[in-house]
Amino acid sequence: MKRLLVGLIATGLLLAANSIVEDAKKKIKDGKYDDAIAALDKEHAAKPKDAEVTKALADSHVAYGDFYMNNQQMPPFKKYPSALKEYRKALEFDKNNKAAKENIATIEGIYKQMGRPVPQ
């Protein structure tokens, strides 16, 4: 009985994490990046070893970086530093994130090509 109860509790916690991740993905699709990241940050603080939450958090930062990077309404001096910040944040959660690494290299290349210092 005790094992069953522990299993049910663990399943409930897993479903709660999945629900938060799924909700965050919906928010990202709706362009609510700050809301999605805030919810995932809170969940990650409570469960720092949860791989699904950690991956979702990294992916959310990449998506937010992509939003900035591809925003035609923003001038380059605003969008590139913002995108760079988000891609770097993604690497804090997933140091092997290929998209974040490639986009960081692209932005850094743009700055170097212009002879300007890369934003930190």
N, C-alpha and C positions, 0 to 999 in steps of 0.2 A: 504494500500500500504506500509505504514511504517513497519507494522508487517511482511509483506512478505519479505521486504528487510532485516530486522533484521534476520529473519529465514534463508534466503539464505546465509547471511554472516556467521551465526552460523554454518550452514551446511558445508559451504566451509572451515571453520576453523576445523571442526570435520574431514572432509575428509583429510585435510592437516596433522592433527595429526595421523590419521589412516595410511596415506601414509608413514609417517616417521617411525611409528611402524612396518609396513610391510617391509619397506626397511631395518630396523635394524634387523628384524628376518632373512631376506635373508643373510645379512652380517654375522650374527652369524653362519648360516649354512655353509657359505663359510670360516669360521674361521677368519673373520675380526672383532674380538671382540673390539679392540680399536676404530675402525671406527664406529661400531654400538653404543658403549657406548658414544662416543663423540657426535654423532648426537642426541641421546636421552638426554644426559646431557643438550645440548643446548635447546632442546624442553622443557625439564623439567624446566629449568631456566625461560623460557618465560611463561610457564603454570604450575606452581608448584602444582596446585590442580587437574590437569588432571589425573584421576585414571588410565586410560589405559597407558599413558606414564610412570607413576610411576611404574606400575606393569611390564611393558616391561623393564624398567631400572633395577629393582630388578632381573628379570629373566635373563637379559643379564649378570649381575654380577655372578649369580649362574652358568650360562653356562660357563663363563670364568673360574670360580673356578673349575668347573668340568674338563675343559680342562687341567688345571694344575694338578689337583688331579690324573687324569688318564693318564698323559703323561709318558709313559714308558722310554722315552729318557732322562728325567730330573732326576737328583739325588734327593732323599728325602729332603736334606737340602735346595734345591731350590724350589721344587714344593710345599711342604707343607706350607711354609710361604706365597707364592704367592697365593695359593688357599685360605688360611685362610683370607688374606686381601680382596679377592673378595667376599667371603661369608659374611664377616663382613660388607662390603659395601652394599651388598644386603639387610641386615637387617636395614640399615639406611633408605631404601626406603620402606621396608615391614618388620616390626618388627616381624611379625608372619610367615615369610617364613619358612616352615617346612624343605625343603631341605637344606637351608642354616644352620639352627639350627642343624640338624642332622650331617651335614658334619663338622661343627665347633666342635661338641662334639667328633666326630671320630678323627679328627686331634689332638685336645687337649688330648684325651685319649692316642694317640700314643706317644705324648711328655711325658706325665706323666708316661707311662709305661717304657719309656727309662730313666726316672729320669732327664729329661732335662726341662728347663724353656720353657713355651709356648711363641712363638713369639708374639709380640704385634703389 
